[in-house]
Amino acid sequence: FIEAFPSFEMSEKWQGESEKQPLKSAIEEADAQDGALRERSNSMWAVYRPQLAYRADKLDVGKMRFVRVFTYHVRLGHTAEFMAEAAVVIRAYDRANADRSFLGYEVKAGAPAGTFLFLEGLTSLKPLDDADALNQAFASALGADGLKKLNEFDAAAVSLEEVNLFQVSPKMSYVSKTTEDEDPAFWRPKPPAAKPAAPAPAKSGN
């Protein structure tokens, strides 16, 4: 579950609103029902870094069906280098005119220091079929020396790289009406038609 706020202060205000009735009781009831099935949960706070984003204006939440999350754990003392190398990578994507968009975040709580997240929205899984061609175009745009430097940096400064793929669930999402209106059939699917009641068995006469 991803919640977006313009500031930490705004998230605190939302927390205050959630403590008011009748929302408070509704949340507590839902949490109690969910808690019976949930083994554990944890929260993570991350701050959006515009300089780590690529074509952020192309990200369309209303059309998004999958999200890829790239997680990087940067060793202590290498954050500035990571930011500089990320800028090189983004410029290479731009030169390659890569048909993708992602947002970059720096984690501030809930994960080891030096954790960065990149969220890429996908309208379908087709881009995964084209990954090899995209990687080749990226490598060409970066150049042999740039690719060598990137690999050396990753080996020296990045302790973990992880990729996860999530599918968007409209039933478990709460989005704005503007987002819903982009694709009402997806975000507000009509409930299945009720099956007609079976006819009552005929009574036998005496």
Secondary structure, 3 states (H helix, E strand, C coil): CCCCCCCHHHHHHHHHHHCCCCHHHHHHHHHHHHHCCCCCCCCCEEEECHHHCECHHHCCHHHCCEEEEEEEEECCCCHHHHHHHHHHHHHHHHHCCCCCCEEEEEEEECCCCCEEEEEEEECCCHHHHCHHHHHHHHHHHHHHHHHHHHHHHHHHHEEEEEEEEEECCHHHCCCCHHHHHHCHHHHCCCCCCCCCCCCCCCCCCC
